[in-house]
Structure formats: structure tokens, C-alpha cells
Amino acid sequence: MRVTTNNNNNSNKKVRFSSSRRQISAVIPLKRPEAKPLVKGDYVVLKCRTIPGDASSQTYDLPIPYFRTGTPEEYLKWRNNVKKGMAGYGATTGPQKYSFTRRLLEGDALAAFELKATELATETAPHYNEVMEALTKHVFPNKALQKQKRYMRRVLRKPRELSTRDFVSRVCEINNLLTQFPGATNESKLPDDELLDLLEFGMPNSWQRSMTLQDFDPVDHSIQEFVSFCERLEATDPEEVIPKRDQNNDPNSSNNKKRKNNSGSSGSKSCLLHGEDCGHSSHECRTLKAQAAKLKEKYKDSSSSTKQATAMFQEAMVAMMGKHLKKAKKGKSVDKELKEFENMNVESEGDEGEVENPFAPSEDESDDSAE
């Protein structure tokens, strides 16, 4: 538990309590590590015999990669290969085991091996076991056996995409590896009844309810019988076999649509031209701004051409009206009327729909006709 005090200007103390749950990590996780391809120079191929010491026995190749550093599971796999190689070579004495192991170690692991070997001085078979135990402690984390058992009892659950048989097989494999942990013995692995209890609570809740309804107690059965029972549930429960579609990756889901509409509030920026999470919004897009500027210039050019056409039309109307007025009023001056018509705007500035008729008789003409 952590207590935090904050002092403000009024000297009032605020106490905040916060607690964080301890994370339990696995030394050897449930997921199997992917097999790494062997690259030339990173491994050695040993010629071993099925019957060591018999020159007429058949031989087989055993590729063993050099161990520098790696996960605890990789180290245990390497150590088991070393044991197979020494059995195939017939290395039984202390010096033979030391020489065989040094050939397969490099880097940090070799330094830890040599440090303990120098401390023990003589190269005997019992000393070799102590050196390998020290190397195992060097690779594994502190209290590895305790952490691994705690993980298996409290955290281990069957993933949806993993079948029952593969899950039980992997758990049994990890349980057998517990005897090779630092400070472990043959009694360190979980007994069958505890292992069955662990497997039961690692199954889905619906399967556990089915076990209760059918009065199936895994502790009273073998591991094989438990696997057969769970496989029947697996075959009749398609939801546990077919993984559900991830709504976060579904573009048609409502959650994703909300994210697209509210991209600014969620922290990610989206652009109509460049797509989602492009680092800028549509308002900040330089390409869209450039296109908008081009459209504005084009609009200005089109509006200026419209004004030119209007001016040309107005000049044509002035010329035509000049001729008309000269014919209609032979003795009178028309310069004043022509000047007023030139200042006339073709577009109506008053109410819409009210357009002045340029061919309507003037006030002087109406007075003459009245006389």
C-alpha cells in the first residue's frame, strides 16, 4: 500500500491510498517457444552411437547449438541434449564431462561455468554436478521453483485457441521440468491429484459446471480420463472451439465507427485524404489546403470573366440605345441620357424580381406625348 500526501496553499493535507496487485510471472510460460533455425557456426553435430563403446553399433547425428545465454527452458533443453551427447560418446569420467561441456558453451554461460570450476579446483564427477548446478542457478531467476508453482496454481488457464489435449500435454511437460529447477528434487513436481485439481480450474467455467452436474470429480479419475471427458465437452461446445471475432479489429463494429468519428478525442488523428492515424487531421492537411487554394483562384478567375462579359453587354446596350434615342428624338440632345445609361448597373440592386426596362419611354417623351 502506498500513501501520498499533497500540500496546497491552505496547508490542507490530502491523503490518498493506492494499492497495486502483485503480478505473477511464469519462469516457463504455457506457450511453447518457437523453434529457432540452426545457423551454420552456431551449432555442432555430434556423431553418437546407439551403444557407447561398441564400434559395430549404429551411429546417429545429434546437432547441439552452443549455449551463450537464453531462457530457462532453452537452457534445460540444451542441458538434456548435453546429457544425450555424453551418453552417446560414453563420457563418464569427470575430465571427459568437463571437456565435453566446455566445447558447447560460449560467452556468459562459459564464464559462469569456469568460475565455479576454478573454485572447486579438481575435475571430478561430483564436482561436475556442482558446477552444472551453479550454472543452472546463474540462468534461472531467484526462487524459480516457488514462482513457477505459484503461477501454475493461480494463473494458469486454458486459452480458447488451444485444444484440451495440447493444454494438458503442455502442463504435464512443465510439471516434469520442475525437477530440473535449481534446488529441486524428484519430489518437487506436483502430484497427480494436485495436477488434476489445477487442470480442472484451468478449464472454462461452463465445463466446470458440466462436471458438477454430471458428478465428475477429476481427482477420482486419471489424467487420460479427464482429457477424454473434456474433449467431449469441447466437441459439443462450439463456442469454445471457434474463437470470437475481435471487435477491435472489425471495421464494421460500432466501437470502431465511434473511434473514427471521435478520432480527435481519442488522441489519434485521421485525415479524409490520407486515412486514419496518419499524424494530422483534415484541417491540418497541407494537400487539402493546397487544393482549396487552387479552387479559390479558379473561382476568382471565373468571377472576373463574368464581370468582363457584363461590361461588354452594358457597352453594347449603350450603343444600341444611343441609336434608338437619336432616331426617336431628332432635335433634342441625348448626351445626358446616354451618360445616365452608362452609369446604370445591369444587376438589380433593389428587391428581387424588379428589373428596370431600358426600352421604356423616358419622362420627357411622356410629357411630349401628353402635350
N, C-alpha and C positions, 0 to 999 in steps of 0.2 A: 504494500500500500504506500502511496506517495501523498504527502501533504504539502500544499503550495499556499503561501501567504502573499497577498498583494497589498501594498500600502499606497493609498491615494492621498490627495492633498488634505483631506479632512482627517487623516490619521486613522481611518477605519480599516480594520483588518478583515480580509475575506479569506476564509479557509476553504479549500477545495480538495476533496478526497477523490482519488482516481486509483483504480486497480486494473492491472493487466494480467490476463491469464497466461500461464507459462506454456510455451509451445513445446510439444513433444516431437522430436525428430527421430527418424529411424537411422540406425547405423547401416543396415542393409534394407533398402526400401522394397515394397511389394513389386514394383515394376522391374522386370529383368533388364539389365543393361544391354545395349545393342552391341553385337559382335563387331569388334574393330578389325578391319582388314590388315593382314600381316604384310608389312613392307620389308623389302629386302634390306638387310642390315640391322633390322630391329628384332630379329629372332634367330634362333639356331635350331637346326634339325638334327636330332639325335637318333642314331641307329641303335635300337634296343632289340633284345632277344626275348622271345616268349619264355625261355628257360635260361636264366642267367648262369653263365659258366659252362653251358653246353654249346659247343661250337657248331653242332649239327642242327640246332633248333632254328626255327624260322625267325626272321627279323622284321621289324616294322619301324616306320619313321614317326618320331614324336617331335613336332615343332613346339618349341617353348620360347615365348618372347622374353626379352630382357626386361627385368623389373627395375625401374628407377623410382617412380612414385605413382600413386593411384589410389582408388577407393579400397576400403577393406575387402569388399567382395572380389575385386580384381586381384588383390594380394592373396586371398585364400585360394583362388583358382590357380594362381601361379605356384603357390606352395604345394598344392596337390599334384601339379604337373612335375614339380621337382621330385616329389616322392616317387612318382611313377618312373621318372628317368633314372633315379638312383637304383630302384629295384631292377630296371631293365639292364643297367650297366653292372649290377652286382656290387655297388658301392656300399659296403657295410661298416668299414672301419672309420674312425674319426678323421684322419687326414684325407681319406677319399671323399667323405661328405663335405668337408671344408672346401676342398679343391673344386668339387662339382658345383657347389652353391656359389662360390666366388665367380665362376665362369658365367653365371646367369644373372648377376647383379651389377648395377651401374648407379652412378650418381649418389643421391642422398641415401638410398637403401644400402648401398655398398659401404658408405661411410659409417652408418649405424652398425652394420654387421662387423666391420673391422674394429670399431671402438670396443664392443663387448668382447670380441675375440682376443684383443690385446689385454683386456682386463683379466681374462681367465688364463691367459698365457698358454697352457698346454692344449693341444688339439685332440681331445678325446671325444668319444661318442656322447657321454653325459654332458660334457661342456658344449658340444654342438647343439644339443637340445636347449640349453640355457641361452645360447646365442640366438637361436631362432625365436625363443620366447621373448627375448628383448627386442628383436626386430619386429615381432608382431605388436608389441606394446607401442613401438615407435610409429607404426602405420595406423593403428586404431585410436579413436579418441578416448578420453578418460571415462572410466566407468561404462565401457561399451556394452557389456553384458546386461547391466541393470537398465540402461536406456533402451536396448533392443526389446527386452521383455516388457517394459512399460509401454512401449509403442504397440506391441502385438496385443496386449491386453486391453488397452484403452482406445486406440486409434484405428486399428486395422479393420477395414470394411471392404466388402467385395464391390469393385467397380461395376457399373452397369454393362460396360462393353466387354468384360471379362467373363468367360464361362465358368460354371461351377467347378468343373474338373481342373481347369487351369489354375483357378484360385486356390483350391485345396492343395494341388500339387506344389504350387509356389510356397505356400505357408509351411508345408511339411519340409520342403527343401531348406527354408530359412531356419526351421527348428533344428534340423540336423547340423547346420553350420554353427549353432550356438556352442557346440563342444569344442570348437577351434578358436573361440574368442580368448582374449588374454585372461589368464587366471581361471579358465573354465575346465571342467572335468566331464566325464561321460554322463554324470548325473545332472549336468547343467541344463540340458534341454527339457522342454515341457513334457510332462507325462501325457498319455493318450487321453485321459479323462479331461484334463485341463485344456488340451488342444481341441477336443470336440466341443467343449463349452465355449472356447474362443471362436471356433468356426461358426457355431450357432448364432452368436450375437454379431457376427460379421455379415450375416445374410440379411436380405431386405426384411422389413417389418411384416409385410404380408406373408412371407414364407414362415416367419416365426409364429404368426397367428395360426397358420395351417398346421404347423407342428403341434401346437397346443390343442387345436380342435381334433386332430387325429390321434392324440395321445402318443406322440412320437418323441421320446426323450433321447437325444443324441448320445448322452453318456451311457445309456444301456445298449448301444449298438457300436459296431465297428466303423472305422472311417470310410470303408468302401460302401457299407450300407447307408451311411449318411450322404455320400455322394450320389448314390442311386436315387434316394428319396428327393434330394434337391434337384436332380436332373428331371424328375417327373414334374415337379413344380415349375421348373424352367420351361419345359415343353408346353405346359398348359397356361402359362402366363406370358403372352407375347409382349406385354409392356416392359417386362424385364429383359427381353432379348433385343427388341428393336429400340434403339436409343431415340429419345425425343428430339425433335428438331430444335436447334438452338435459336431462340427468338432474337438474340442479339445479332446473329448473322443473317437473319431472314429479312430481305429488303422490303417485304410486303407487310411486316408486322407493324402494329400501331405504335409500338415503342420507338421503332426506327423513324417512323414518319414524324413523331413528335420531336425526335432529335434533329431531323432535317429542318423542321420549321423553327426550332429554337436552338439553332446551332450557335448563335452568339451567346446565349445564356449558359450553355454547357462548356464554353471555353474554346471549342473548335470553330474555325471559320470556314465558310463554304461560299463558293462563287458560282453564279449561274453558268459561266463560260468554262471554268477550269475544274469544277466538281467540288466534292466535299474534302475537308481537311487539307486545303491547298495553301494555307497560311495567310490568306487575305479574304475579305468579304467582297461582294459585288460592288459595294460603294467605294472600296479601296482599289479595285482592279484598274490597272493602267490601260489595258487593252480596251476595256469598255469605255473609259474616259476618252481615249483617242477616237474611237468610233463615234461617240457623241459629239465631239468637236467637229469632225468631218460633216456630220449631218447638219449641225448648226450653220457651217459655212455654206453648205449646199442650199439650205433654206434661205439664207441671206441673198445668195445669187438669184434664186428664183423670185424672191420678193422684189429685188431691184429690177429684174426684167419685166415684171408685171407693171411697175411704176413707169418704165420706159414706154411700154405699149399704151398705157393710159395717156401719157403725154402726147404720143403720136396721134391717138384718136382725138384728143382735145384739139390739136392743131388742125386736123382735117375738118373738124366740125366748125372751127373758127373760119376757115377759108370758105366752106360751103355757105355758112350763114352770111358771110360778107357779100357773096354774090347775090344771095336771096334778098338781102336788105337793100342792096343797090338797085335791084330791079323794082322792088316794091316802093321805095322812096327815092325817086329820081332827083328831086330838087333839094332834099334835106341832107344834112351832114350825118354820117353814120360812124364817124370816128369814135364818138363817146360810147356808143352801144357796142362796137367791136371791142373796145378796151374793157368794158364791163364783162363781156362774154369770155374774154381771155382769162379774167380772174375767177371765173366760175369753176367750181370743183365738180367733176363728173359724179363722184360718190356723194350720196346724200348725207348731210351732217345732222339732219333733224330726225324725226320719227321714221321708223322703218315703213316702207311702202309708199312714202310721199316723195316722188321724183319730179323735179321741175322739167317742164316741156320746153325744149329750146325753140320749137316751132310755133309756140303760142304768140298771138299778136301782142305788141307792146302797148303801154298805156297811151302813147302819143297817137298810135294808129286807131285805138278805140275812140279817142277824142275826136279825131278827124272824121271817122265814120259817123259819129254822133252828130257832128255839125252838118 
